[in-house]
Amino acid sequence: MNFSRMTVLVVSTCLTGWSCVPVEPAEDRLVGTWRAEWQCGKETLELRRDKTYGQQIEYAGGGRANHSGVWRTKPKPSRLEGSRVVLQDAMTFCAAFGEKLPTPQRGDRELETIWEWGRVTLSFNPDLTGFLRQ
């Protein structure tokens, strides 16, 4: 293998390995509107500076639901995990892989902060994209 092919192989391996890393952003960097699109519908999350949040879902089959509450952050539990955004007393409208829940479930919802492909995502399932900043 010549030098240029080896260089390309090493660089691409490194970039692939670092495409998704846990982060711990400052709280003011989390404030704003986030959106997740999945099988169940389009869910919008607004994190406000006063530590309140608003949730809204537009179900794929029609209809919508809203909820609001208070949010906080939890520090990174380890080097391999990102800090968490905790939506206190939140509504979970969809099941883990996107199916609409017959009845939304209430409880604290933790979203992991991850740097993925040049942007921060709020992840609720490692197999799905998660919330992206709008």
C-alpha positions as CSV (number, residue, x, y, z in Angstrom):
1,M,0.0,0.0,0.0
2,N,1.5,3.4,-0.9
3,F,1.8,6.3,1.4
4,S,-1.3,8.3,0.1
5,R,-3.6,5.3,0.4
6,M,-2.4,4.7,4.0
7,T,-2.9,8.3,4.9
8,V,-6.5,8.3,3.5
9,L,-7.2,5.1,5.4
10,V,-5.9,6.4,8.7
11,V,-7.7,9.8,8.4
12,S,-11.0,8.2,7.4
13,T,-10.8,5.8,10.3
14,C,-10.1,8.6,12.8
15,L,-13.0,10.7,11.4
16,T,-15.4,7.8,11.5
17,G,-14.4,7.0,15.1
18,W,-15.0,10.6,16.2
19,S,-18.3,11.3,14.4
20,C,-20.3,10.9,17.6
21,V,-18.9,12.0,21.0
22,P,-20.5,12.9,24.3
23,V,-20.4,16.6,25.3
24,E,-21.2,18.9,28.2
25,P,-22.4,22.2,26.7
26,A,-23.1,25.2,28.8
27,E,-26.8,25.6,29.7
28,D,-27.1,28.8,27.6
29,R,-26.0,26.8,24.6
30,L,-29.0,24.5,25.1
31,V,-31.6,27.3,25.1
32,G,-33.6,27.3,21.9
33,T,-36.0,25.3,19.8
34,W,-35.2,21.6,19.0
35,R,-37.1,19.2,16.7
36,A,-37.3,15.4,16.4
37,E,-39.0,13.7,13.4
38,W,-39.9,10.1,13.8
39,Q,-42.6,7.6,12.9
40,C,-45.1,9.0,15.5
41,G,-44.8,12.6,14.2
42,K,-42.8,15.8,14.6
43,E,-42.0,16.7,18.2
44,T,-40.8,20.2,19.1
45,L,-39.0,21.1,22.3
46,E,-38.4,24.7,23.4
47,L,-35.8,25.1,26.2
48,R,-36.2,28.6,27.7
49,R,-33.6,30.7,29.6
50,D,-35.9,30.7,32.7
51,K,-35.5,26.9,32.9
52,T,-39.0,26.2,31.6
53,Y,-39.7,24.1,28.5
54,G,-42.6,23.6,26.1
55,Q,-43.3,20.3,24.3
56,Q,-45.5,20.0,21.2
57,I,-46.1,17.0,19.0
58,E,-47.9,17.0,15.7
59,Y,-48.9,13.3,15.2
60,A,-48.3,11.8,11.8
61,G,-51.9,10.5,11.7
62,G,-53.3,13.9,12.6
63,G,-53.8,15.8,15.9
64,R,-51.4,17.4,18.3
65,A,-50.6,17.6,22.0
66,N,-48.8,20.2,24.1
67,H,-47.1,20.1,27.5
68,S,-44.9,22.4,29.6
69,G,-42.6,22.1,32.6
70,V,-39.2,22.8,34.1
71,W,-35.8,21.6,32.9
72,R,-32.4,21.2,34.4
73,T,-29.1,19.6,33.5
74,K,-27.1,16.8,35.0
75,P,-23.3,16.6,34.6
76,K,-21.6,13.9,32.5
77,P,-21.7,10.6,34.5
78,S,-18.5,9.4,32.7
79,R,-16.1,10.2,29.9
80,L,-18.2,8.0,27.6
81,E,-21.5,9.7,28.2
82,G,-22.7,13.3,27.6
83,S,-24.4,15.5,30.2
84,R,-28.2,15.2,30.4
85,V,-31.0,17.6,29.9
86,V,-33.7,16.5,32.3
87,L,-37.3,17.5,31.4
88,Q,-39.0,17.3,34.7
89,D,-42.5,15.8,34.7
90,A,-42.4,15.6,30.9
91,M,-44.8,13.8,28.5
92,T,-43.6,10.9,26.4
93,F,-45.9,10.8,23.4
94,C,-44.2,8.0,21.4
95,A,-42.7,4.6,22.3
96,A,-38.9,4.1,22.1
97,F,-38.9,3.3,18.3
98,G,-41.5,5.8,17.3
99,E,-44.9,4.2,17.6
100,K,-47.6,6.5,19.0
101,L,-48.5,5.6,22.6
102,P,-52.2,5.1,23.2
103,T,-51.9,7.3,26.3
104,P,-48.9,9.6,26.7
105,Q,-46.8,8.8,29.8
106,R,-45.7,11.4,32.3
107,G,-42.3,11.4,34.1
108,D,-38.8,12.8,34.0
109,R,-37.3,12.5,30.6
110,E,-33.5,12.5,30.2
111,L,-31.9,13.6,26.9
112,E,-28.2,13.0,26.4
113,T,-26.1,15.7,24.8
114,I,-24.0,14.3,21.9
115,W,-21.8,16.0,19.3
116,E,-22.7,14.2,16.1
117,W,-21.6,15.2,12.6
118,G,-20.8,18.8,13.5
119,R,-23.8,19.5,15.7
120,V,-25.2,18.9,19.1
121,T,-28.1,16.5,19.4
122,L,-30.4,15.7,22.3
123,S,-30.6,12.0,22.2
124,F,-33.4,9.9,23.6
125,N,-32.5,6.7,21.7
126,P,-29.1,5.8,20.3
127,D,-30.7,4.2,17.3
128,L,-32.6,7.4,16.3
129,T,-31.4,10.9,15.4
130,G,-32.8,12.7,18.4
131,F,-33.6,16.4,18.7
132,L,-31.8,18.7,16.4
133,R,-31.6,22.5,16.9
134,Q,-33.8,24.5,14.6
